[in-house]
Amino acid sequence: MGRVRGTRGETAGTPGEHHLDPARGVLAGFLAWVFPGAGHFFLGARREAVVYLVLVLGSLGLGVGLGGNLAMVDPRLPVLSGMHVFSNLGLGPMEPLIRTALYGSPAYVRHGEAPPALGPPPVTRRWRRSFSTWSGYGNGYLTLAGLMNLLVILDAWDIGSGRKRHPREDGA
């Protein structure tokens, strides 16, 4: 295991040193992916866990409530739309459940511009949802929720693995 220099300028061998623990970091990151804030809760940062949970689920709720759509891979723009789908996958295992609730199945690929009567049922449902006055705002909130949770996952991994010290450890 490697040693990390403390945030107050301590060097290895002083009371501020701590060890890297990659397994703990991976577990904290995985828990944060499974449910927003769970990784921080596991690490003992209860207040942060609740704040992250409220922020991510609040953005998710606003996105769905405002008629937003989760991204689908568009064959015309595979890289850009693929990155958008990746941001949605930051929501973890609940993302396919939300996708199924919205579209009837966990559809990830858009199949052309067929009118609703001719397209597959998930695309038909998505097409009907996309003509809401508020859907642009909803799309933004859904993307924000996924990206925010990706940052929460990385933060839990950093703290859990020992790469980043939790502010309370430094007396803050």
HUFEN-V546018 format. One record per run of one state. SS is the DSSP state (helix for helix, strand for strand, loop for the rest). FROM is the first residue (numbers start at 1). TO is the last residue. If there is no record, write none. Layout:
SS & FROM & TO
SS & FROM & TO
This chain:
loop & 1 & 2
strand & 3 & 4
loop & 5 & 17
strand & 18 & 19
loop & 20 & 21
helix & 22 & 34
loop & 35 & 37
helix & 38 & 42
loop & 43 & 45
helix & 46 & 65
loop & 66 & 72
strand & 73 & 74
helix & 75 & 89
loop & 90 & 93
helix & 94 & 103
loop & 104 & 108
strand & 109 & 110
loop & 111 & 120
helix & 121 & 129
loop & 130 & 134
helix & 135 & 161
loop & 162 & 166
helix & 167 & 170
loop & 171 & 172
